[in-house]
Amino acid sequence: MTALLSQTWFIALMSITLISAVLAAVHHAEVIAHKTGEPYGTLVLSISVTIIEVSLIISMMLTGHEGSQFIARDAVFATVMIVINGVIGLCIFMGGLTHHEMTFRNEGTNSALAVLTALATFILVMPTVTISTPGPDFTKSQLAFAGIASFALYIAFIFFQTVSHRDYYLPKTEDKTTDSNVHAIKPSNLKTAVSAVLLILSLITVVGLAELLSPAIERGVAAAGAPKTIVGIAIALLVLLPEGFAAVRAAKANRLQSSLNLALGSALASIGLTIPTVAAIAIIFNLPLSLGISELNMTLMYLSFFIGALTLAIGRTTLLQGIVHLIIFFEYLFLSLVP
C-alpha cells in the first residue's frame, strides 16, 4: 500500500513538472515566433514537438516490449486524429465562443491538408494494400521508399510555406489590426537567444519526463485492460501539449491563422520527420515495424480529412464547425477504447 502511494505521488509530481516544462516550452517558442514572425515561429514549435515524439517512439521501440512494432503507427495516427479533430476543433470552438466568426488564409491551409492527406495515405494506408508482405507491413525497400518520399514531400511543403508562398500562411490584412501582438515591440536579440536556449532545455525536460512516465502509462493501460493503441494516443497527447496549448491561446486571441499553422504543421512534421527517422532506425537495427491501420481507423481518418476540407474551404469558421470536429474526436476516442 505504501509503495503504491509512493508511486502515485511520484507520477503526480512528474506530471506537474511535465506540464510546467510544457508551458515553459510554449512561452519560449512564442518569444522566438514573435521575433521571427509567421510562419517561421510556428515551424520552430512544430519541429521541436516532433523531436519529442521521435525520441519517445524510438526509446519504446528499442525496448522490444510486446506491441512495440505498433507504437509508431499508433502515435502517428493518433497525432493526425488529435490535430485534425481535437486541436483544430477546440481552437474553432473556443475562438467561436468569443469571436463568433474567425477568418484565415484558405490557400495555405488547403495546401497543408492536401500534403497531410497524401502523407497519411502513403504511410498508414498503403501497407494494408501492398501484397509483397502479409499483413499491414512494408518490405524493407518499401519502407525505405516511403520514408524518403515522406521526407521529400515534407521538405517541399516547408519550401512552399517559408519561401515561395509564405504569404499564404500570414494573417489576412484586415485581421492584423485585431492582433495585439502585431504592434508590440519585438523581443531583443539577447532575449530571443536566451529563449532559444531555454526552449531546448524545456524540450529536453519534457522528453526525459515523458520517458519516465511512459512505463507508468503502459502499466496503467494494461491494468485497465484497455487496447494497446491507447499507449500511442497517450504519447501523442503528451507531445502535442505544447502546440495544443499555444494553438488554443492563439485562437482565443482571434489569431486562427497561427492556430492552424501550428496544428497542421505538427501533423505534417509528425509524419514527414518522424516516419523517416523511425524507418531508418527499424532498417538499421532490424526492428519490426508495422504501420498499416485498420479499416475502422481508415474510415475515421478519411471522414476527418473530408470534414477538414469542408471546414478549411472558405476561409471562415463558426462555432458549429468546431463542434463537428470535437464530436468526431470523441467518436475516435470512444472507438479506440471499444473498437
C-alpha positions in Angstrom: 0.0 0.0 0.0 2.8 2.4 0.9 4.7 1.5 -2.3 1.6 2.2 -4.3 1.0 5.5 -2.6 4.6 6.5 -3.2 4.4 5.6 -6.9 1.1 7.6 -7.2 2.8 10.7 -5.7 5.8 10.2 -7.9 3.6 10.1 -11.0 1.7 13.1 -9.9 4.9 15.1 -9.2 6.3 14.1 -12.6 3.0 15.1 -14.3 3.0 18.5 -12.7 6.7 19.0 -13.6 5.9 17.9 -17.2 3.1 20.4 -17.5 5.3 23.1 -16.2 8.0 22.2 -18.7 5.4 22.2 -21.5 4.2 25.7 -20.5 7.8 26.9 -20.4 8.4 25.5 -23.9 5.3 27.2 -25.2 6.3 30.6 -23.7 9.9 30.5 -25.1 8.7 29.2 -28.5 6.2 32.1 -28.7 9.1 34.6 -27.9 11.0 33.1 -30.9 7.9 33.1 -33.0 7.3 36.8 -32.2 10.9 37.6 -33.2 10.9 35.6 -36.5 7.3 36.2 -37.5 4.9 33.8 -39.2 5.2 31.1 -40.4 8.8 30.6 -39.1 7.7 30.8 -35.4 5.1 28.1 -35.7 7.6 26.0 -37.6 10.1 26.2 -34.6 7.5 24.7 -32.2 6.3 22.1 -34.7 9.8 20.7 -35.2 10.6 20.9 -31.5 7.5 18.9 -30.6 8.3 16.3 -33.3 11.7 15.8 -31.7 9.9 14.8 -28.5 7.7 12.4 -30.4 10.6 10.7 -32.2 12.6 10.3 -29.1 9.7 8.7 -27.3 8.8 6.3 -30.1 12.4 5.2 -30.7 13.0 4.6 -27.0 9.9 2.4 -26.8 10.8 0.6 -30.0 14.3 -0.2 -28.7 12.9 -1.8 -25.5 11.4 -4.6 -27.7 8.3 -4.9 -25.5 5.3 -6.8 -26.9 3.5 -4.5 -29.3 6.5 -2.1 -29.7 6.3 -2.5 -33.5 2.9 -0.7 -33.4 4.0 2.3 -31.3 5.0 4.4 -34.3 1.8 3.6 -36.2 -0.5 4.3 -33.2 1.3 7.5 -32.2 1.4 9.0 -35.7 -2.3 8.1 -36.4 -3.3 9.5 -33.0 -1.4 12.7 -33.8 -3.3 13.1 -37.1 -6.7 12.5 -35.4 -5.9 14.7 -32.4 -4.7 17.5 -34.6 -7.5 17.5 -37.2 -10.3 16.9 -34.8 -9.2 17.7 -31.3 -6.8 20.7 -31.6 -8.5 22.3 -34.6 -11.9 21.6 -33.3 -11.1 23.1 -29.9 -9.5 26.1 -31.4 -12.5 26.9 -33.6 -14.9 26.2 -30.7 -13.0 28.3 -28.1 -12.4 31.1 -30.7 -16.1 30.9 -31.8 -17.4 31.4 -28.3 -15.6 34.7 -28.1 -15.4 36.0 -31.7 -18.4 34.1 -33.3 -16.7 34.0 -36.7 -12.9 33.9 -37.5 -11.1 34.1 -40.8 -7.8 32.7 -42.2 -6.0 32.2 -45.5 -7.5 29.1 -47.0 -4.8 28.9 -49.7 -2.3 27.8 -47.2 -4.4 25.6 -45.0 -5.8 23.7 -48.1 -2.3 23.1 -49.3 -1.3 21.8 -45.9 -4.3 19.5 -45.7 -3.6 18.1 -49.2 0.0 17.3 -48.2 -1.2 15.7 -45.0 -3.7 13.5 -46.8 -1.0 12.3 -49.2 1.4 11.6 -46.3 -1.1 9.8 -44.2 -2.1 7.6 -47.2 1.5 6.8 -48.0 2.3 5.7 -44.5 -0.9 4.5 -42.8 -2.9 3.0 -45.7 -0.5 1.7 -48.3 0.9 -1.0 -46.1 -2.5 -2.6 -45.8 -3.0 -2.8 -49.6 0.5 -3.8 -50.8 0.9 -7.5 -51.5 4.7 -8.1 -51.1 4.2 -9.0 -47.4 1.3 -10.5 -45.5 -0.5 -8.2 -43.1 -0.2 -4.4 -42.7 3.6 -4.2 -43.2 6.0 -2.8 -45.7 9.1 -4.7 -47.1 12.4 -3.0 -46.2 12.6 -1.5 -49.7 9.0 -0.2 -49.5 9.7 1.2 -46.0 12.8 3.0 -47.2 11.0 4.4 -50.2 8.0 5.5 -48.1 10.4 7.2 -45.6 12.3 9.1 -48.4 9.1 10.1 -50.2 7.6 11.4 -46.9 10.7 13.4 -46.1 10.8 14.8 -49.7 7.2 15.8 -49.6 7.6 17.5 -46.2 10.7 19.5 -47.4 8.7 20.6 -50.5 5.9 21.8 -48.2 8.4 23.7 -46.0 9.8 25.4 -49.0 6.3 26.3 -50.2 5.4 27.6 -46.7 8.5 29.6 -45.9 9.9 30.7 -49.3 7.8 30.5 -52.4 4.3 31.2 -51.0 5.0 32.5 -47.5 2.1 35.0 -47.7 -0.4 32.1 -47.8 0.4 31.5 -44.2 0.2 35.1 -42.9 -2.9 36.6 -41.4 -5.2 38.5 -43.7 -4.6 42.2 -43.8 -7.9 43.0 -42.1 -7.2 40.6 -39.3 -3.8 42.1 -38.4 -5.4 45.1 -36.7 -7.1 42.8 -34.2 -3.9 41.1 -33.3 -2.3 42.8 -30.3 1.0 41.2 -31.0 1.4 42.8 -34.4 2.1 46.3 -32.9 4.1 45.0 -29.9 7.8 45.6 -29.7 9.7 42.5 -30.9 12.0 40.9 -28.3 15.7 41.8 -28.4 18.3 39.5 -29.9 19.5 38.7 -26.4 16.0 37.8 -25.1 15.4 35.7 -28.2 18.8 33.8 -27.8 18.0 33.2 -24.1 14.6 31.9 -25.0 16.1 29.6 -27.7 18.4 28.0 -25.1 15.6 27.7 -22.5 13.3 26.2 -25.2 15.9 23.5 -25.8 16.2 22.8 -22.1 12.5 22.7 -21.7 12.1 20.2 -24.5 14.9 18.1 -23.1 13.0 18.1 -19.8 9.7 17.2 -21.5 11.4 14.3 -23.3 13.0 13.0 -20.1 9.8 13.2 -18.0 7.7 11.7 -20.8 10.1 8.8 -21.0 9.9 8.3 -17.2 6.1 8.4 -17.4 5.8 6.1 -20.4 6.3 2.8 -18.4 3.6 4.0 -16.0 1.3 4.7 -18.9 1.9 1.2 -20.3 1.2 -0.4 -16.9 -1.9 1.7 -16.4 -3.3 0.7 -19.8 -2.5 -3.0 -19.1 -4.1 -2.8 -15.7 -7.3 -1.2 -17.1 -7.5 -3.9 -19.8 -7.6 -1.2 -22.5 -6.3 -1.8 -26.0 -2.6 -1.2 -26.5 -3.4 1.6 -29.1 -4.2 3.8 -26.0 -0.4 3.9 -25.4 0.1 5.6 -28.8 -2.8 8.0 -28.1 -1.2 8.9 -24.7 2.2 9.6 -26.3 0.5 11.8 -28.9 -1.4 13.7 -26.3 1.8 14.3 -24.3 3.9 15.6 -27.2 1.0 17.7 -28.5 0.5 19.5 -25.2 2.8 22.5 -26.1 1.3 23.1 -29.5 -2.2 22.4 -28.5 -2.0 24.9 -25.7 -0.3 27.5 -27.9 -2.9 27.0 -30.7 -5.9 27.4 -28.4 -4.4 30.6 -26.9 -3.9 32.0 -30.4 -7.5 31.1 -31.4 -8.9 32.8 -28.3 -6.9 35.9 -29.3 -8.5 35.8 -32.7 -5.4 34.6 -34.4 -6.8 31.4 -36.0 -4.2 31.6 -38.8 -1.5 30.9 -36.2 -3.6 28.1 -34.7 -4.0 26.4 -38.0 -0.3 26.8 -38.9 0.6 25.2 -35.6 -1.9 22.4 -35.8 -1.4 21.4 -39.4 2.4 21.9 -39.1 2.6 19.5 -36.2 0.7 16.8 -38.0 2.8 17.2 -41.1 6.0 17.1 -39.1 4.7 14.0 -37.2 4.7 12.0 -40.5 7.3 13.9 -42.6 10.0 13.8 -39.9 9.0 11.0 -37.5 8.4 8.2 -40.1 11.7 8.7 -42.0 13.6 8.6 -38.7 11.7 5.6 -37.3 12.0 3.8 -40.7 15.8 4.3 -40.7 16.1 3.0 -37.1 13.9 0.0 -37.9 16.0 -0.9 -41.0 19.4 -0.3 -39.4 18.6 -2.3 -36.2 16.4 -4.8 -37.9 13.4 -3.9 -35.7 9.8 -4.9 -36.6 7.7 -2.0 -37.7 4.0 -2.2 -38.6 2.4 0.9 -40.0 -0.9 -0.1 -41.6 -4.1 0.9 -39.8 -7.4 -1.0 -39.6 -10.5 -0.4 -41.8 -12.2 1.3 -38.9 -9.4 3.8 -38.5 -9.2 4.4 -42.2 -12.9 5.3 -42.1 -12.4 7.7 -39.3 -9.3 9.2 -40.9 -10.9 9.9 -44.2 -14.0 11.2 -42.5 -11.7 13.7 -40.7 -10.0 14.7 -43.9 -13.3 15.2 -45.7 -14.8 17.3 -42.9 -11.5 19.2 -42.5 -11.5 20.0 -46.2 -15.1 21.5 -45.8 -14.0 23.4 -42.8 -10.9 24.9 -44.4 -12.5 25.5 -47.8 -14.0 29.0 -47.4 -11.5 30.7 -45.1 -14.1 31.3 -42.3 -15.1 29.3 -39.3 -18.0 29.3 -36.9 -18.8 27.5 -33.6 -20.7 24.7 -35.4 -17.6 23.6 -37.3 -15.7 23.3 -34.0 -18.4 21.2 -32.5 -18.5 18.8 -35.5 -14.7 18.3 -35.3 -14.9 17.7 -31.5 -17.7 15.1 -31.8 -15.6 13.2 -34.4 -12.7 13.4 -31.9 -14.8 11.9 -29.1 -16.0 9.2 -31.5 -12.4 8.4 -32.3 -11.5 8.2 -28.5 -14.6 6.0 -27.8 -13.9 3.6 -30.6 -10.3 3.4 -29.6 -11.5 2.0 -26.2 -14.3 0.0 -27.7 -13.2 -0.9 -31.2 
